[in-house]
């Protein structure tokens, strides 16, 4: 094959790939922005509604490696089509049972969509990794996730109010359909479709899992993803109850967090290369220190402007290193093991995203206060900072 193409040579394909991730991210997070409405519709508690977000992440944790195998076996186009089909089925079933106030079928159908989510994520990383400017492409793709979160926070309350709470389960999967058609229509001849790769053996996976550098990146990814989902899952409800903001207002304010994160993920690699000569450690340390300050500020602020300011700071710095991790981990293993290392990072990171909203919810329910939940976030930040300062040397 000739030299790999750059991002700018295939704008239609790039936009289509990004749109699939944006739509998937919006579907994943939207229950947190419409939690009071969904709680009434389903006869559920706020903690049960938070499970509608976490269950997708829980499935993604165990599904990341199998999803990577599917991409290796069936290629990009087959995998993105399968992921979209899973999303549409999961979304349609969620919509149907939510309209009837049946919580448990909605939960299990969201679990089905969780596998579509991680399959789409791994497929997108495989696709953008083929561009000549792969680091920029990967940063841009990882930025599309928080872009989808912002879309869900902003539009979810409006859709739920204008139509019905269950409508949010149908709208975003349907947006995946034209995006997936775009991926197939714009796929060029100078990019590989894949589908003929060898699956990693148990021994190869074990070798990656024992790699110290990989494990440190995965641990820091766990911390960053935990902080990211903690804020996205509980801050809308926190703002609604503490400052008595409407759902639309709290959703719009919380959307600042992922919107800034989209910019930070895309710029993380540039900051690493330009300011720190390719060293990831300073970026990670700065990210964690600023994240701790922002979390403390959100917890203590009692006015709209202060909260907005700290959410802006947190939105940028909590996610500054997330894109960097996906750029760093391939350099820690042999070329033949990159896919496995990336899948492992995704799995461990999403485990943090899965557990953080649930543990925070249990802390809130047990104490009747958000203080313990914010304390959990700050403890995670401290652990990550110790790891980054003492052992992380990349």
N, C-alpha and C positions, 0 to 999 in steps of 0.2 A: 504493500500500500504506500502511496505517496505520503509526503509530509502531512501531518495532521492539520485540519483546518482550525481557524481561530473562531472565537465567539461571534465576531462581527460578520463573518461570512454566511452565517445561517440564522438571522434574527428571528425568522418565523418559528424555527425549531426551538430556539432558546426560550422564546416567550411561551410557547406551548408547554414546554417542560416545567417552567416556573409556575404557570397557571395550574397545572395539576397539583403541585405542592401547596399552593395558596388555598385552593379549594379544599384539599384534604385537611390542612391546618385549621381552617374555619370550622369545618364539621367537627373536628376533634374537640375544640375549646368552647364551642358555643353554649353547652349546658351551663358553664360557669357564669356567663353573662346574662342568662335567662333563668337562673336558679329559682328565684321566688315563683315565677310563673310556672315553671316545670314542676316544682314541688306541689303547687296547688293542683295542677293538672293530673299528676301521677299519685297524689296522696302520699308523697315521700318527704323525708326530712332533708335538710340541706346536706348532711353527710351522705345520704343515699344518692342525692343528685351529683355530688362530687365523684361518686363511683362511676357515673356515666362518662366522665373524662378519664378517670384512672384505669378503668377496665380496658380501654383501648391501648393504653400504654403497657399494661400488664401483659396483654397478648403480644404486643410488639417485642417485649423483653425476650420471651421464649421463642418468638417467631422470626427473629432477625436472621439467625443462621440458616434455618430452612428457607427463608425468603431469598437469601443470597444464593442458595443452591438452585432455586427456581430460576433466578436470573441467569446463572451459569448454564442451566440446561435449556431454557427456552428463549433466551435473548431479551433485548430491551423491548421490542414491539409486542411480543407475546406477553411479557410480564406486565407491561403497563396496561394492556387490554384486560388481563385477568384481574389486576388490582382494581381497575375502574368497575368491572363487573361486580366484584365483591363489595365495593363501596355502595353501588347503586342498590344491590339486594339488601345489604345491611341497613341502608338509609330508608328504603321503602318499608321494610318490616318495622323499623323503629317508628316511623311516621304512623303506620297503621295501628300499632298497639298503643302508642302514646295518645292517639285520638280517643282510645277507649279506656284510658286511665290505668293501663296494665304495666306496672313498673318492671317486673322481672323479664317479660319478653323484650322490653326495650333494652334492658341491660345486656341480655345475651346477644341481641342483634348488634349492639354496639361492639361487643366482643368480636363478632365476626368481622365487622368493619376494621377492627384493630389490626387484623392480619393484612387486610388491604392497605392499611396505612404504612406498615413497615415494608411491605413488598414495593409499594410505590416509592418510598424513600430510598431503598437500596437500588431500585431501578434507575431513579434519577441520578444518584451518585455515580452509577456505572456509566450512564449516558454522558454526563458533563465531564467525567474524567477522561474522555477521549479527545477533548479539544487540546490544541497546542498550549494554550494558556490555561492549563488545568487548575492551577491554584486559584486564579481569579474566578474561573467557572465554578469551582467547588464553594468558594466563599459566597458567590452570588446565589447558588442553589440553597445553601444552608440559611441564607437570609430570607428565602421565600417562606420558610416555616413560620417565623414570627410575623411575616406579612399576612399570612393566613390567620394567625391569632388576632391580629389587629382587625382584619375584616370581620371575623366572627364577633369580636367585642362591639364593634360599631354597628353592624347591620343586624346582628341577632335580636336585640331587643325590639328594633323597629319591625322586623319580620314577624316576631312572636306577637307583638301588639296589634299589627295591622291585619294579620290573618288568624293564626292560632299558635299556641306554644309548640305544637308538634310540627309545624311547618318548617322549623329550623332543621329537622332531621332529613328533609327531602330536598331542600333547595341546593345545598352545597354539593351533595353527590351528583346531582344533575348537571352542575357546572363542570364536573370532571369530564363529561361526555364530549363536548366540543373541544376541550383541551387535549384529550386523548386522540381524537380524530386529527387534530393539528400535528401532534407528534408523528403520527403515521404519514400524514400528507407531506410534511416538510422534511422527513428523514432523508438525508442525502446519500449519494453513492460512496462518498469518501469517508464515511463513518461505519464502523463495524456494528452489525446488529447483535453479534454474540450468539450464544446458543450452542456452542461447541466446546465450552470450557470443561476442564476436569474438576470434579468435586474434591475438596480437601479431605485427606484421610484423617482418621482419629489422631494419629501420631503428629501430623502437621498442625492440627488444631491445638494439641497439647503443648507443642513447642511454642506456639504463639502465646498461649495462655500462661506460660512460664516466663515469658520475656519481661524482665523487670521494667524496662522503659514503657512497654505496652501497658502493663498493669498500673503504673503511675499515671499515665495519660487517662486510662479508664477511670481511675479513682477520682481524678480531678474533673473528668467529664460527669461523673456521678454527682459531685457537689454542684457543678454549674447547672446541670439539668434540674436538680432538685430545687435550687433557688428560683430558676426560671418558671417552673410549674407551680411552685408555692405561691408566687406573686400572681401569676395569671389565673390561678384557680380560686384564691380566697380574697384577693383585694377587691374585686367588684362587690362581693357581699359585705366586706368590711366597710367599704365606703358607703354603701347603702344604709348600713346600720349605724355607723359612727357619725357620719356627717348628714344623714338622712337625704342623700342624693337620690334622684330617681334612677331607675335602671339604665335609662339612656345616658344620663349624665355620668354615672359611675362607669358604664361601659366605655364611653368616649374617653374618660380620664385614664382608665386602665389601658386603653389602646395605645397610649403614649409609650407604655413599657415595651410591647413587641415592636412598635414602629421604630423606636430608637434602636432596638435590638437588631432589626433588619439592617440598619446602617452600620452598627458595630460589627456584626458578623462579616459583612462584606468588606469592612475596612480593617479587620483584625490582622489579616495577612499583610496588608500594606504597612500597618504600624509596625508589625514584627520585622519586616524586611527593611523598611526605610529608617526607623528610629533605633532598632536594636540589632541590626545586622543579622537578621534571621534567628535571633535567640527568642524562644517562646517564654522562658521563665519570667523576665521582667513584665511582660504583658499579663501573664497569669497573676502575678503578685499584685500589680496595680488593679487588676480587675476585682480581685477578692477584697482588697482593702476598701476600695470605693463601694463595693456591693454592701459591705458591712455598715458603712456610714449611711448609705441610702436606706437600708432596711431599718436602721435605728431611727432615721428621720421620719419615715413613713409611720412607724409605730408611735412616735411621740408627737407628731404634728396634729393640729386640730383645726387648721384652716385650709381652704381649698388651694390657695396659691402655694403654700409650703408643701402640701402633699404632691401637687403637680410638679414642683421643682425636684423633690426627691425621687419621684417616679421617673422623671427625665434622666436624672443621674443614674439611677438603678437600671433603667431600660438600656442605657448604653453600656455600662460597665459589667453588669451581670453576664451579658452575652458576648462581651468582647473576645473572650478566649474560646468560645464554642466552635467558631469556624477555624480557629488556629489548631485545635486538637485534630480535626480531620485532615489538616495539612501536615501535621507533625507525625501522626502515627504511621503513615506509609514509610517514612524514613527510618523507622525503628526495626523493620523486618525486611526479609528478602522480597524481591519482586513477586515471586510466586505466592507469597503469603499476605499480600496487601489486602485482598478482598476479605480474608478471614479476620485480619486485624481491624479493619473498618467495621465489619459486622459485629465483632466483639465490643468495640467502643460504642456502637449504637445500642447494643443490648444492655451494657452496664449503665450507660447514660440514661437510657429510657427507664431502667429500673429505679434510678433516682427520681425521674419524673413521675413514675408510677407511685412510689411510696410517699413522696413529700406531701401531696394534697391530702392523702389519707391520714398520715400521722398528724398533720396540722389540724385536720378536722376532728380527730379523736381528742387532741389536746384542747381544742376549743370546747368540745362537748363536755369533756371531763371537768374543766375549770370554769366554764361559762365566760371565758375571757380570751381575747386574742393575744395576750401577753406571752403565754406559753408557746403559742404557735410561732410568733416572731422570735422567741428564744431558741426554738429549734432551728430556724433559719440562720440565726447568728452563730449557733454552735457548729452548723455545717460550714459556715464561712471560716470559722477559726480552724477547724480541722483541715480544710483545704489550704489555708495559708501556711500552716505548719508543714504540710506535705510539700508545698511549692518551695518553701524557703530551705528546708532541710535536705530533701531527697531529689527533687525534680531538677535535672541539670541539662535539659535540652534547650 
